[in-house]
Structures are given as C-alpha cells and as structure tokens.
C-alpha cells in the first residue's frame, strides 16, 4: 500500500493536536487537515485554556486521569522550554474556593497538578463568602497562540491544511484512506449525533496585569484566569443554547461576580466579550467506525465531544485517536496484502 492518506476534519485544539500526533506516530502517512474555520474563528479560540479537568460521567475516571496526565506532562515540557512564550503555555498558581466544603476534598487530578493542598485560614481571609479552598499550580494555554503554534508544527512536518466544509464524511472516501472526525459541535450536523449538545459560554478578556493568581469558584461558574497578556473572566454554562451573540446583561453579571472575588478587577480595562459553544456529551466520542457503501469501505476515527474540558485532555485524546488511526491503517494493509495473494 502507498503512503496512507489521512484526512483530519476540524482545526480546533482537538483536530490540530490529533493531526500532530498522527504525523508523529505515522511518519509515512500523508496527513491533511480540512476545516471550514481555522484560528481565530473556532470554539477553541474562545476558551480560557486552563488545565483543570471537567468530569465526563460516561468515561472511567482512570481513563480521564490518563488523558489529563499526558496533556499536563506534554504542556509542562513546553512551558519549561524556549517555545513557551510563542506557544502561549505558562504555569499559574491560585485558588479554587467553595462556599461549602465539597464531598470530594481530593479531586482525581490532585496528584497531577503541582503542590495541591487545602488553603490556609490566612489565605481564606481573602474570600469572606467562602469557607473552604484548595491551592495549586497548574498550566494555562493562551488559546490563539497555542493553536497557531500547533499549525506551525504541522506545516513543519509536511501536513497540508485546506479550508473546506465537509457536508458528509463519505464525500472524502475517494481521496483518503482514513478520515478522523474532530469537528466539535459541528458533529451534531455532520454525523447527526443527537447525544451532542452545546453548552454556551460567554467570557470577558480584559487587561489587568496586576492580577497574577487564578481564582475559581468551586461551582465552576465564576472564574478569573490570568494569561500571558490578557485575563479571562467567566462565565456562563447555558445548556442547549446555540446563540453566538454576546448578551450585555450577562457581561455585567460576569464582571460583577468576578469583582466580588477579586475587587481589584474594578480597574480592569479594554474589555472584550467572546462566546463559544462547548461540544458537550456524556463521554468523549473516541472510537473507530467503518462507513460502507456498495461494498466500498471508509474507516473513520471519531474524536469529539470534549465539552468544558478540551484543553485539559487534548493531548491524551489525540494520542488515543492516533493509535486508532494506526489500527485502521494496519487493517487496510492486511486486507491489501491478502488481496495480492
Ligand atoms: P472546536 O474548537 O469547535 O473545533 C472544531 C473544528 O471543526 C473547527 O475548526 C470547525 O470549523 C470545524 N468543523 C466543524 N464542522 C465542520 C465541517 N462540517 N466541515 C469542516 N470543518 C468543520 N476547556 C478547558 O480545558 N479549559 C478551559 O479553561 C476551557 N474554557 C472554556 C471557556 C469557554 C467559554 C468555552 C466555550 C469553552 C472552554 N473550554 C475549556 C472547552 C474547550 O474550548 C473545548 O472543549 C474545545 O475547544 C473543543 O475543541 P474542538 O477542537 O473539539 O472544537
């Protein structure tokens, strides 16, 4: 079989990192990324990019932990290299605070982030409305720079990138041997996945360079995540809302909630409002499927449905998707050598 041709559909953090893992694990493959939008116009560009995992109820915890660990290890190495500033990856320390002590005081990821510990009484004095908290250091991706860095790595390894809207995965069967579906919320229409739904998120990106620590309310709704140049203030979680228009009332509400956690934000400037649709699902769809029409087959690997936690697990799920692509190629090579006998 000649060099296997692999198409990755989607150019958010999941599509780009999956294409990179395939190019790294299968150097003989010819990899192409096809997407109707690239950075800065994807959901991934809107995200805060903090490495604090979201929990997928339909995926075993040990699998989620492995995905998070692989992602943390990968980004930690970048943060500790000369690439850190261009890739927009940096360490950030801060606090997750709770109005009531949570049932689970030690989340499954507590031994992967750095220096996880309960907050001291003195630290909690900063948050008079909260009675419990956890302090730790984690990583943050500044999302548009990280996506551009991934694109640059892909181009350097010879991966092609084309703007194209795919109406049906089958339309790719005559051009590619394997197709990888990383279309995020787009999979709702592309493959008719009724289990996939949007959770709308509105965030503010502001200039407040004096705020250095992250602060996250344990309810997950209000957060302050400092990036290299801008701070992300959040947020909202609106299930089944497809609206991409910012809501001015929500902007004020987010700003007020964040100021009650960090009063110095009253002096923030240059407020930009962004909206994105988290591609949410009971579990990430990370599996092989074979499409077939009239005796012709097209192996597909799905990798979508990362909801609120795509950045936190992207490298782990990309590695698994690349492994599944390897299985598809091995199966194709097996059937082509049997056909020659
Ligand atoms: P996307 O970024 O949406 O990419 C999908 C790609 O597929 C796009 O390029 C699109 O153009 C393309 N596409 C879709 N349909 C087609 C088609 N038919 N043909 C061709 N191309 C197609 N996660 C974290 O881990 N940490 C955070 O701090 C965090 N904060 C967030 C804050 C907000 C406000 C939001 C909205 C999300 C946040 N997330 C966070 C979640 C994270 O953004 C997502 O999990 C992640 O971006 C999903 O990536 P994706 O590549 O699957 O989707």
Boltz pocket constraint, residues with backbone or C-beta under 6 A from the ligand:
constraints:
  - pocket:
      binder: B
      contacts: [[A, 9], [A, 10], [A, 11], [A, 12], [A, 13], [A, 14], [A, 15], [A, 34], [A, 35], [A, 36], [A, 37], [A, 38], [A, 41], [A, 42], [A, 43], [A, 44], [A, 45], [A, 46], [A, 47], [A, 48], [A, 49], [A, 50], [A, 51], [A, 52], [A, 164], [A, 165], [A, 166], [A, 167], [A, 182], [A, 183], [A, 184], [A, 185], [A, 186], [A, 187], [A, 190], [A, 199], [A, 200], [A, 201], [A, 202], [A, 203], [A, 235], [A, 236], [A, 274], [A, 275], [A, 276], [A, 277], [A, 278], [A, 279], [A, 303], [A, 304], [A, 305], [A, 306], [A, 307], [A, 308], [A, 309], [A, 310], [A, 311], [A, 312], [A, 313]]
      max_distance: 6.0
